[in-house]
């Protein structure tokens, strides 16, 4: 596996891969602190392409002024060892200066799907996400890019951007990887204390119960309110949202005429956790 930090070397390496034994490239964008959820993306990428490029870049433009940019876990050597063992071809690990050179003044904004949920609670976050992902697409030129469904709104934003800008890349969502007790794997889980980690399982448990009740035809407002109450009783707070949304537009819905998504964001101690589950249409 090649560890590359500058764009010129990246382009040279990609040219060699494309003209060598097979040319299809898959990209897995990450911010590092890799876990088995990321590895599931790499494995899915290997099934879809001849070569896998994984990027590690803690993107400052998607963090708000009071968020955890400085504290975000960084463990490049450990991450590189995991990726090499998994068979990645390139680890693209640029510096902030390489990605945002002096005078950088361009931002991509995606409307509509960015407005609710995370967009309402983290202003500017998705502008940073869309800009860096578009840059990665331009740098790597992948045929396919893979993203975890845990960040479901992010996936929806990237799909919208790719469609709207006619980007020639297939966007693939990979199901959320979970611990045995159901908690979605996340780099930020490392922030949880032992007691918080024990209580964190109430988040997916409350969501699964809510999904079952919604699919059984119970009234949505009551189900969502009780799910919020269960999460708060487990020690989460504040709870930013417990929302049932259309699976494509992410607009709030209260009937299941089309496939939907149950999405939650809540803080446990100093750690903000997000999760989501598919909700089947009842029509």
N, C-alpha and C positions, 0 to 999 in steps of 0.2 A: 504493500500500500504506500502511495506517495502522499507525504504531508506537504501541502503547498500553501504559500502565504501571499503570493503576488499574482496579479491577473495575467501578466505576460507568461509566466510559467504555467499557470492553469490552462491557458489556451493552447500552449505547446503540448502539454500532456493530453488534453482532450483530443487534439488533432491526431496524436499517435494512437490513442485508443480507437478512434473512429476508423482509422485507416488500417488498423491491425486486424486481429481476429474477431470481427463482429463490431458493429458500430452503434447499436442502440444504447442510449445513456439514460439512466434513472437518477433522479436527484432526491435526496432526503434532507430537507433543511431542518436544522436543530439549533438550539442555544447551548448544547453541551449538557454536562452533568447527566450523562446517558444512563438509561436503565433498560429493563427488558421491553418496555413499551417502544422505545426507539429501535431496539433490536428487531422487534416484530416488523417495523417499517422497512428496515434493511432487508430482512428475509423476503418480504413481499416484493421489494424492489428487484431482488435477484431473480424472482420468477418472471419479471416483466421486461428485463433488459439484459444486455450483455455485460454492462459495467455499471457499478453503483458509485455515485459521488455523494458523499455526506458533507454538508457544511456545518461548521460550528462557529457561530457568531452571536454574541450577546449584544443584541441590537439596541443601542441607547435611545433611538427615536420612538420605540414603542413602550417605553417606561415613562410614567408620569413623574412629576417632581417629588412626590412623597412615596414612591414605590421602591422596590428592592434591587435597583440596578447594581449598586455597589456590593450588596450582600449576596447576589445571585451566585449559586455554587459554580465554581470553575475547577475542572479537574482534567485538563487536556491529556496528560500522559495516560491516565486510566482510560479515558474515552478512546484514545488512539489504539490502545491495546485491544479493547473490545471490538472496535471496527476492523482491525487487522484480522482478528480471529474469526470474524464473521464474513470476511472476504470482500470488503469494500476496496475499490480500486484507488480512490482518491479521497483524502480528507482535506477539504478546502477550509482553511482556518485563517482568514485575513484579519488584519488589525483594523481598528476603527478608522485610522488615517487612510488605509487602503480602500475601505468601503465608502468613506465620506471625506474625500480630499478637500483641501482648503478651497473655500468658495462654493462648496456644494449648496445648491439652492432649489432643488427639485423635489416635489412631493406628489404622491399619487393618492387621491381621495376616491373612495368608492361609496356611492350614496345608497340609500334605502336599507340594505341588509345590515349596514353598520350602525344604524340609529338606535335600536333597542338594546337591552341586556348589557353586554360589556361596553358597547358604545356609549350608553347613557352614564355608566359609572366610571369609565376610563376615557375621558375626552382626548382625542388625538391618537389613541392607541392603534386603531386600525389604519390610519394614515401611515404610521411607522411600519406596520406589518406589510401593507400593500407595497410600499416603496421598496423595502428590503427584499421582498419575495420577487418583485419584478426585476430588481437588479440581479438577483441570483439566477433567475431564468435567463437574462441576457448574458450573464457571465458564463454559465454552464451550457446553455442551449439544450436542455434535456428533452427527450422524447416523452418522458413521463415523470411526474413528481408526486411523491406520496406524503400524506399528512394524516395525523391521528385524528379520529373522530372525537377524542376527548375535548379538543378545542374546536367544537362544532361550528361556532359562529365564524371563527377564523377560516375554517374550511369553506364555508359558504361565501365569505368575502373573496377568497382567492379564486374560487370557481367563477364568481361574477366578474372579477377583474380579467381573468383569462378569456372569458366569453366576450366581454365588452371591448377588449383591446386586441382581439383576434390573435392571441398568443398561441403559437403552435406547440402546445404541451398538453398532454392528457393528465388531468388532475384526478388522483385516486385517493379516496378516503379509506383508512384502515381502522377496523373496530378497536375500541378502547381496550387496552391491556389492563388487567386488574390483578391485585393481590388475591390470595386465596379467600380472604374475608370480604372481598368485593370492592375495596377501595381502589379507585382509579390510580394507576401509577403516574407519578408526577415528580419532577425534579424538586419541586417545592415541598414534597412530603418530608424531605430531610430536615425541614425547620421544625417539625412536630416533636414535642416532648413525648416520652413514653406514655404518659397518661392521655395526652391529646391524640396520639396515634390510636389508642384503644377506643376512644370516644368517636374518632373520625368515621368509623364504620357505620355509624347511624345515618350518615349522609346518603350513601347508596342504598341502605336498607329502607329508609323513608321514601326514597325515590322509586324503588321497585314496588313497594306497597301502593304508592300513588298510581303508578302505571297500571297495575293490575285492577285497581278500582276504576280508573278512567276507561280502560278497555271493557270493563264489565258494565259500563253505561252510567256510572254515578256522575252527579252534577259536578262540573269542573271546579267552580269556585270553592265549594266546600272541601273537595279533595286537596286542592292546593293550599288552602288555609290550614288544614290539619297536618299536611306535610311540613309546612313552615313551623308549626307549633312543635312537632316532634324534633325537628332539627334544632330549634332554639332550646328545647328541654335538654338536649344532649350537650349543651354548652356553647353552641355556635352563636356568634353575634358580632357585628350586625349581619343579618341575612340580606344580601343585596337584592336578590330576586329568587322567586320560585315561580317559574312561568311555563305555560303550555303554549307552544308556538308552532306555526306552520313549518314543516320540515324544509321548505325551499326558501320562502320569503322571510321567515322568522317573525312574521307579524303575529301578535297574540291571537289565539283562537280559544273558543270555549266549547266547540262541538268537533267531533272527529269525522268530518266529511272527507278529509284527506289525511295522509300520513302526517304525524306531528312529532314534536320533540319536547320532552320535559327537560328544562334546563334550570340549574341551580348554581348560585354563587354565594358563598358564605365564609365568614372568617372564624377560625378556631384558634384562639390565642392570637399570635402574630401572623398566622398563616392563612392566606386566602385560598380556598379550594373551589374549583369549579367541576361540574360533572353534568352529564346529560344522558338520557335514555330515549330510544325510539318508542313511539306510541302508535300502535296500529290504528288504521281507519276502521270505524265501525259501520261504514256504509257499504 
